[in-house]
Amino acid sequence: MRLVLYTGKGGVGKTTTAAATAAFAAERGLRVLVASADAAHSLGDVFGERLGPKPRTLAPNLDAVEVDARAETERHWGSIRDYLAQLFRHQGIEEVVADELALLPGAEELTTLLAVEAWATEGAYDFVIVDCAPTGAALRLLTMPEMARAGLRLVLRVQRALASVVTPLAQALVAVPLPGSEVFRDAEQLIFRRLAGLRALLGDKRASVRLVVTPERMVIDEALRARTDLALFELACDAVVMNRLLPDGAAAEDYFRDWGRLQAERLAEVEARFAPVPVLRAALQADEVIGAPALARHGEALFAGSAPDAVLCRERGLRFVRTKAGVRATLPLPEAHAEDLAVTKLEDELVIATGGQRRALPLPRHVVKLALARARLEGGTLTVDFAAAEPD
């Protein structure tokens, strides 16, 4: 099963691109599901069909769905949310407000991914395409499994310790609601099974992100930052789609000459700065591309002979190698800036922060006992050296 997630700055045409990829792949005989994970759904508008929270067949081999994040959250959080809402109500918070507060930050993004994981792993589809929210929200969506798993694991550990000691005595002495066994059961299932499965799915060699851009300065800059963040979490980016380019010959017209020159310059810049990631080109259309047949033709032109489900590029991720002094870790971070990087070793984790993102990487057992000797950024790659600690 192949998984592709499309994202980009709002308004660049990522929904049309995702739908075109799906329609073209379905015509080639693949069993395809295209899912909208954007809260502001427009996937149904692109197909000219009414979509809901259950997959609907739009054409042979082609299903589409708009994920209902609220419904998925209710289904997956179960007793965890009920307990939190009960706790907030005990503190005097009104019921409606308590129910909203019980929806933890990131819960909707997380459960949206859980729905995608279920469709991707059930075996009904060869190719699952996700139309994600604009870049910032999409990055939260994609990094949520790793971030949530670490945070929820700590909360679960503390809550269980408190409950095991306090519950037998406290239930008779205080009115504060304490978590029952079903809360821990649901939390364990979410943390140790579902989140681990999500992280494995997103890190699989058959999963990748594709960034959609237009030849505009702010759009390109946001995509470059997104590529750094994706690399930090080892989420593969296998293609960039340059959308809304002037058709061949249009730049010869006086009115479009300067526009065409600027587009050519920015296309060359994107190809150079994203290399070796390929740049797919999509021409500006005379009218909106709506309906499965028109989308399939758009997808065919976009991929220009390549298979829409192919892994178009595979870059290296985190690597550990032994050196004479100890161990060296390398992690590609294209477009990162040294002044924005912070690298720290905390017990058995290597913590890397860049811009607005932070990742804690579990270290191999043979590296944990070593000290962080040096970290440097060269040629878009972060290199971290570990060596034996100097004796006191």
WOZIDA-V609810 format. One record per backbone hydrogen bond with DSSP energy under -0.5 kcal/mol. CO is the residue of the C=O (numbers start at 1). NH is the residue of the N-H. If there is no record, write none. Layout:
CO/NH
CO/NH
This chain:
2/128
3/208
4/130
5/210
6/132
7/212
8/135
9/12
13/17
14/18
15/19
16/20
17/21
18/22
19/23
20/24
21/25
22/26
23/27
24/28
25/30
26/29
30/32
31/126
31/127
32/63
33/129
34/65
35/37
35/131
36/67
39/41
42/46
43/47
44/48
44/49
46/291
49/51
52/66
54/52
56/64
59/62
61/32
61/63
62/58
62/59
63/34
64/56
65/36
65/67
67/69
68/72
69/73
70/74
71/75
72/76
73/77
74/78
77/80
77/81
78/82
79/83
80/84
81/85
82/86
83/87
84/88
85/89
86/90
87/91
88/93
89/92
94/98
95/99
96/100
97/101
98/102
100/103
102/104
104/107
106/110
107/111
108/112
109/113
110/114
111/115
112/116
113/117
114/118
115/119
116/120
117/121
118/122
126/2
127/33
128/4
129/35
129/131
130/6
130/132
131/37
131/38
134/137
134/138
135/139
136/140
137/141
138/142
139/143
140/144
143/147
144/148
145/149
146/150
147/151
148/152
149/153
150/154
151/155
152/156
153/157
154/158
155/159
156/160
157/161
158/162
159/163
160/164
161/165
162/166
162/167
163/167
166/169
166/170
167/171
169/172
169/173
170/173
170/174
180/183
180/184
181/185
182/186
183/187
184/188
185/189
186/190
187/191
188/192
188/193
189/193
189/194
190/195
191/196
193/197
194/198
195/199
196/200
197/201
198/202
199/203
200/204
201/204
204/207
206/3
208/5
209/238
209/239
210/7
211/213
211/241
213/243
214/216
216/220
217/221
218/222
219/223
220/224
221/225
222/226
223/227
224/228
225/229
226/230
227/231
228/232
229/233
230/235
231/234
234/236
236/209
236/238
239/211
240/242
240/280
241/213
241/243
242/282
243/215
245/284
247/250
249/252
250/253
253/256
253/257
254/257
256/260
257/261
258/262
259/263
260/264
261/265
262/266
263/267
264/268
265/269
266/270
267/271
268/272
269/273
270/274
271/275
274/277
278/240
278/280
280/242
282/245
288/290
291/295
292/296
293/297
294/298
295/299
296/300
297/301
298/302
299/303
300/304
303/306
307/310
310/312
319/330
321/328
325/388
326/323
327/386
328/321
329/384
330/319
331/382
333/336
337/340
338/341
340/355
342/353
344/346
344/351
345/347
346/349
348/363
349/346
349/351
350/352
350/361
351/344
352/359
353/342
354/357
357/354
359/352
359/361
360/362
361/350
364/367
364/368
365/369
367/370
371/373
371/387
374/385
376/378
376/383
378/381
380/333
381/378
381/383
382/331
383/376
384/329
385/373
385/374
386/327
387/371
